[in-house]
Amino acid sequence: MTVNPARRPLIVGSGIAGLYVALRSHEMGLRPTIVTKARLEESNTRYAQGGIAAAIGPDDSPALHLADTVRAGDGLVDRAAARVLTSEAPARIADLVRYGVPFDTVEGQIALGQEAAHSRRRILHAGGDATGLSIEEALKRHVLAAGIEVRERTILRALRPGGKDGPVPVISDAEGRRAEVLVSQPVILATGGAGSLYRQSSNPSIATGEGVAIAFRAGALLADMEFIQFHPTVFWREGAPRFLISEALRGEGAVLRNSAGERFMVGLHPDAELAPRDVVARAIDREIQRTGHPAVYLDATGIPRDRLFARFPSICRFLAAYGIDPSRDEIPVTPAAHFMIGGVATDLEGRTSVRGLYACGEVASTGVHGANRLASNSLLEGVVFGERVARRLAHPADGAPKPPGTVVEFPWRPGAGPQGDMAVFEEVRDLLWNDVGIVRSASGLESALETLEGLGHNVEPARPDDLADPIANAVLTAALVARAALTRTESRGAHYRIDHPRARPAWLRHIGLRRPARAARAK
């Protein structure tokens, strides 16, 4: 099949997934356009510290990487998706090297680090703990050099019904003025996650989940929205920004201590501090609740000082600003919202349930992460499935994701139109952190959902294809997380219900969310 050069994909988002899809589709003869709501380089990718996982070591294999991914996902990993991720990882690393990503080396060989729940050292890093920044800058340089059209400070406002090529995107400037309806074309959502909808988050402020909300209004099927991963170790100090303290520190030997100096992870899990993230995050949360102390402490003093400062320069510079030398001082940390595991349901080539609409990266739900993402598989997901999206854009063919085992129709009533302000956004952040956070219950989820539905009545557009503002998108995305979490009456991976504290075999299935068919027809 020949490439159709007339196709002009619109890529929404400029993290690793969006930039990679743009570069590869451009190399395949297409003419992509990137729209991004901030600067081109501003994304979650930029702040990723730990690295990117790939089985390239002499004692490693894609099969071992697959086994670790499945084990971390607590029974819900889609094996076909995980096999794609792990088997294609080495080739995508080669692509990143081709694009000039300066992965750290030791004696001419790529250095490999250790992170939680990995059975081998397979984490590639760049600039010590500046892996995401290094990847973002390398891909950005190539995008600009290729002459790919980039529209910064531009936001997607709606996806209206279109023709055979896909939905019709409506965009505007970042302030919501000068709305523009684009010619129907394939649309690729690479809008990232929703961590900043939580009061405590490791994400930059742009990570507000608008891609999920816009896709849902357009009739797309969502999946696994209840699974929000909380990173266990984010810097805590009253009045200070929440700054990620990479899991790779624990991979190099750092340990966790409570306010009494005790290593509380020993005995809780065979891997102690290197247990899966959901286990460590809940353990820290329990210690904080038990002791009343606002944080626990990450002790990296056992790591040689020269190695510590060479491997983690960004973290050490940040801590120095607060008078902390991690070679002699313990680091106060707490959990924070970090990664949206679920999202817009896709098949293995990024196709959603809406013809002509694709999703890739954190906004997508391929099932590859199951109920709990394995560390450093997120950047990898962006390039592995980004390659598949680019190939499918160049050689179009029909396809759609397989419906999850449970699909819930979630009616979201039209509202009074954009009337939200930052006070509504801040209320959403408190609601999610308090009631849809690390530990959940039916009463808290029901209360949060009721409040969010009330907020939605005030801010949701009056018609499904009207333009939504960022506040309306935040409220809807939060409600989708709460609804899925209320549906799953068990505890599994990143989803923990205090009223249903154990995993149940009946819930070895994914939960989908979609608009009722009648609402979709009304569009």
Buried (B, 14 or more C-beta within 10 A) or exposed (E): EEBEEEBBBBBBBBBBBBBBBBBBBBEBEBBBBBBBBBBBBBBBBBBBBBBBBBBBBEEBBBEBBBBBBBBBBBBBBBBBBBBBBBBBBBEBBEBBBEBEBBBBEEEEEBBBBBBBBBEBBBBBBBBBBBBBBBBBBBBBEBBEEEEBBBBBEBBBBBBBBBEEBBBBBBBBBEEBEEEEEBEBBBBBBBBBBBBBBBBBBBBBEBBBBBBBBBBBBBBBBBBBBBBBBBBBBBBBBEEEEBBBBBBBBBBBBBBBBBBEEEBBBEEBBEBBBBBBBBBBBBBBBBBBEEBEBEBBBBBBBEBEBEEBBEBBBBBBEBBEEEEBEBBEBBBBBBBBBBBBBBBBBBBBBBBBBBBBBBBBBBBBBBBBBBBBBBBBBBBBBBBBBBBBBBBBBBEBEEBBBBBBEBBBEBEBEBBEBBBBEEEBBEBBBEBBBEBBBBBBBBEBBEBBBEBBBEBBBBBBBEBBBBBBBBBBBBBBBBBBBBBBBBBBEBBBBBBBBEEBEEBEEEBBEBBBBBBEEEBBEEB
